[in-house]
């Protein structure tokens, strides 16, 4: 069965532990835009957690034509998704750095920037991000894993 956006998007019931409110939705461009590859569809859901607009969380979903396109877009996109950078071994690098996954649930292709997680699996890329440091890293990681579980179980 072909993947659809509806089959992987988290719903209010998926996030019920966090008392979510879906504040907005919008179509978005590929994380590598304006460079290739382009996504088949890009979508952002913005949620308020715990009924508070200050606890704003965005889940970005991108569907691509191939696994390779998704990987390229995420690798390119990690330099474009934030203007922030960090010093690694004396060299300036994108803020999104490889995430050491002790449980290996993500199978390798995942980056972290503060409380935000960017990953790719199959022909899908996902970014779970919060602004303002109001949502704990444990929450964004848990929500990232919920998206991943939904993708894997489709």
Secondary structure by P-SEA (a helix, b strand, c coil): cccccccccccccccccccccccbbbbbccccccccccccbbbbbbbbccccccbbbbbbbbbcccaaaaaaaaaaaccccccbbbbccccccccccccccccccccccbbbcccbbbbccccbbbbbbcccccccaaaaaaaaaaaaaaaaac
